[in-house]
């Protein structure tokens, strides 16, 4: 059975061919294509990506093109499962931010989604990875 893994904003950003983690992102997609992993995308990562793009002054036209390109690219490799934000994940995210003061708002949601849905965190943030490991036991 394929391992269920969560990716988030770092993965989405790494899909840019000029990103230093691009090869890593492509390896994840290849693993998904081969059926070795079942890919889940944190829903809140899409919002985080939009806020990053807006904060950098990217036009709405360019954002639209970028999102469409990401969607096409991801679907060309695998079926993306979306890990939803719920009241349960929002509550856990708040509790995690209280317990781990260095945890950011978005990262707390990614961690909570991984923990509640029993997903392996498979993205770039070592703090989130460690919290998911510790809190999932």
Secondary structure, 3 states (H helix, E strand, C coil): CCEEEEECHHHHHHCCCCCCCHHHHHHHHHHHHCCCEEEEEEHHHHHHHHHHHHHCCCCHHHHHHHHHHHHHHHHHHCCCEEECCCHHHHHHHHHHHHHCCCCCHHHHHHHHHHHHCCCEECCCCHHHHHHHHHHCC
